[in-house]
Amino acid sequence: MKIFVGVTDDNWFKYLKSIKPDEVNFWQPNSTRNFKTISPGELFLFKLHSPRNYIAGGGIFVRQSFLPVSLAWDAFGKKNGTRSLRELLDSIRKYRSRGNGF
């Protein structure tokens, strides 16, 4: 079994922790590559950004999909890690303007 550690946004993690969803959408603002690091059923861990730098949670990887933001919101809603579509768009813009993913 393989394990993948994805660096994630603190706000994304804190919000999802507070609502305790049954699934989450781990999105990346600049992703154009197929995710082949782990296979469905393997462990996906969430590591917080610096300065925290620790594993804060995890889940079982199911699949990757390339979706427009509106469809990701329709499919996952608050499980995208934000309270609203506007907040999701703002988060995506924030990371895109930095020129990086997570």
Stockholm file with secondary structure:
# STOCKHOLM 1.0

chainA/1-102         MKIFVGVTDDNWFKYLKSIKPDEVNFWQPNSTRNFKTISPGELFLFKLHSPRNYIAGGGIFVRQSFLPVSLAWDAFGKKNGTRSLRELLDSIRKYRSRGNGF
#=GR chainA/1-102 SS CCEEEEEECHHHHHHHHHHCCSCCCCCCTTCCSCCCSSCTTSEEEEEECTTTCSEEEEEECCCCCCCCHHHHHHHHGGGGSSSSHHHHHHHHHHHHHTTCCC
#=GC SS_cons         CCEEEEEECHHHHHHHHHHCCSCCCCCCTTCCSCCCSSCTTSEEEEEECTTTCSEEEEEECCCCCCCCHHHHHHHHGGGGSSSSHHHHHHHHHHHHHTTCCC
//
